Amino acid sequence: MTPPLLKAPAREMLALLEELAAFSAPGPGVTRLLYTPEWSSAQQFLQERMAGCGLEVYTDSVGNVFGRLNGSLHRDKVILTGSHMDTVVNGGKYDGAYGVAAAMTALHALQQTFGPPLRTVEVAAFCEEEGSRFPLTFWGSGHVTGLYDGSGAESVADAEGVTLMAAMQACGLGSDRPDAAANVNTSLRNDIGMYVELHIEQGIILEQSAQQIGVVQAIVGQRRYTVKVSGTANHAGTTPMGLRRDALAGAAEMLLALERSAVKAGDPLVATTGRLEVIPGTPNVIPGEVLFTLDIRHSEAEQLESFCTGIMTGFAEIAAGRGLALEVKQTLATAPAPMDKELCGVLEQICLEQGKTWRSMVSGAGHDAQLFAPKCPAAMIFVPSRAGISHSPEEYSSPEELAAGLDVLTALLYKLAYEES
Ligand SMILES: [Zn+2]
């Protein structure tokens, strides 16, 4: 069934985005780290605005903000839509905030045009996704979905040594009781029936293919490793080439092999070494030890697994051939999160009906939606990012691109919450 042609007021959303961007620590771009004064002010501002949009507003124990539009028929399962409010240091104004501002605007418009929905819809502004202040990603949506249980807030600290619990308490969250850590988790939800997230792509695929909308089929799974290659540190002048056990030369061979294999595997596989440490790191000493990181991502679990296994076999062969020792430690393993096929189909239908260009794609970045995907049908909508840049003050999507995403989100929420079946 064709949804009514509803032009959600994009101007309201764009103004909201500008207002949210003002809640930032000083410096280039937007810096809104978890449980800082600018974060608190933004979450407070959102609560007031959600109330102004006719939503029933509440917060949970970790500071996620929700705006609820009660359904007239079904209230037991909630259609949840939104994104995160925190940013990276010197980030942009669209990552996260766009999904929240668009969801609020869409619900406001739907309610004003059609009255209350049949099924309950909520906007979520998750307190944290990036893990920029504390070394925990998805602290907000992780509590809603049960990844976190509120414990651990005492043992994790930011760069200044402030514990997560102390930071929460400074915002009036958590509890000041001695058993506070055990008391944080009242955020777990069992009533989420569906999750929908609108987000900027943070990549260049939509811009390069000149398409307005990305219908996300899956969020990639990730593997991270630290690799230690050990040889013998020795005099750079007195050790002949044939008698060396050069850890850096071995690591270099491994990294080039990694790149070749990744290129051969093709999209959507990506493999990156972002950090490399050479020990002792002295111009006249043959490197005795090299530590480097690996970040490998793919949307299919089996292919991710077999690629990583193949890489490790290759690394071991290179190390053996050069008389080097190899130590590999896995530091992260997340499974790919497939989005709901039926919801993807509905999104494609909406794009057709609205005359928008769209493509199926994989998200190479992590998102709150990946925590919901194992629990309930989840969907993600992408809009283009200029030059594929994100996590930077240069992050930009045009008003027209942002408005197109809002149109699609609004139509989807209409279909899900207002239509009979
Ligand atoms: Zn984000």
Boltz pocket constraint, residues with backbone or C-beta under 6 A from the ligand:
constraints:
  - pocket:
      binder: B
      contacts: [[A, 84], [A, 95], [A, 96], [A, 129], [A, 199], [A, 366], [A, 367]]
      max_distance: 6.0
